[in-house]
Amino acid sequence: MVRQDDMILEGVKAVELASLSALARGEPVAKGSDMAPLCAKGWVELAGDQPIITLTGRTLLDHPPTGLR
């Protein structure tokens, strides 16, 4: 089992940023498993079935890191 701290330390992956961007545009994320890393890193919270982008997630979208893997 991967701890939340470990998920955060592994950094931003391009696929995660793409999923976060899709959520911001109102598009559904392809798989439920795509949502798990976003929630674990604190970028998205779920309110029932509705994903909510957190302030941290919004900041990541507004100022994406350089050199994504």
C-alpha positions as CSV (number, residue, x, y, z in Angstrom):
1,M,0.0,0.0,0.0
2,V,1.4,3.4,-1.0
3,R,1.2,6.1,1.6
4,Q,-0.1,9.6,0.7
5,D,3.3,11.1,1.6
6,D,4.9,8.7,-0.9
7,M,2.4,9.7,-3.6
8,I,3.1,13.4,-3.1
9,L,6.9,12.9,-3.1
10,E,6.9,11.2,-6.5
11,G,5.9,14.5,-8.1
12,V,3.7,15.4,-11.0
13,K,3.3,13.0,-13.9
14,A,2.1,14.2,-17.3
15,V,-0.9,11.8,-17.3
16,E,-2.0,13.1,-13.9
17,L,-1.8,16.7,-15.1
18,A,-3.8,15.7,-18.2
19,S,-6.5,14.1,-16.0
20,L,-6.6,17.2,-13.8
21,S,-7.0,19.4,-16.9
22,A,-9.8,17.3,-18.2
23,L,-11.6,17.6,-14.9
24,A,-11.2,21.4,-15.0
25,R,-12.7,21.5,-18.5
26,G,-15.7,19.5,-17.2
27,E,-14.8,16.3,-19.0
28,P,-15.0,12.9,-17.2
29,V,-11.8,11.2,-16.2
30,A,-11.5,8.0,-18.3
31,K,-11.1,5.6,-15.4
32,G,-11.7,5.6,-11.6
33,S,-8.1,4.6,-11.1
34,D,-7.1,7.9,-12.8
35,M,-8.8,9.7,-9.9
36,A,-7.0,7.9,-7.1
37,P,-3.6,9.6,-7.5
38,L,-5.2,13.0,-7.8
39,C,-7.1,12.4,-4.6
40,A,-4.0,11.0,-2.8
41,K,-1.9,14.0,-3.7
42,G,-4.6,16.4,-2.5
43,W,-5.4,17.9,-5.9
44,V,-9.0,16.6,-6.0
45,E,-11.5,15.8,-3.3
46,L,-14.7,13.9,-3.9
47,A,-18.1,15.2,-2.7
48,G,-20.2,12.1,-3.3
49,D,-19.5,11.2,-6.9
50,Q,-18.6,14.8,-7.8
51,P,-14.8,15.6,-8.1
52,I,-13.8,19.0,-6.7
53,I,-10.5,20.5,-7.6
54,T,-8.7,21.8,-4.5
55,L,-6.7,25.0,-4.3
56,T,-3.6,23.0,-4.6
57,G,-4.9,21.3,-7.8
58,R,-6.0,24.7,-9.2
59,T,-2.5,26.1,-8.5
60,L,-0.9,23.2,-10.3
61,L,-3.2,23.9,-13.3
62,D,-2.4,27.6,-13.3
63,H,1.4,27.2,-12.8
64,P,2.4,23.7,-14.2
65,P,5.8,22.5,-13.4
66,T,8.5,22.3,-16.0
67,G,10.2,19.0,-17.0
68,L,7.3,16.6,-16.5
69,R,8.1,12.9,-16.7
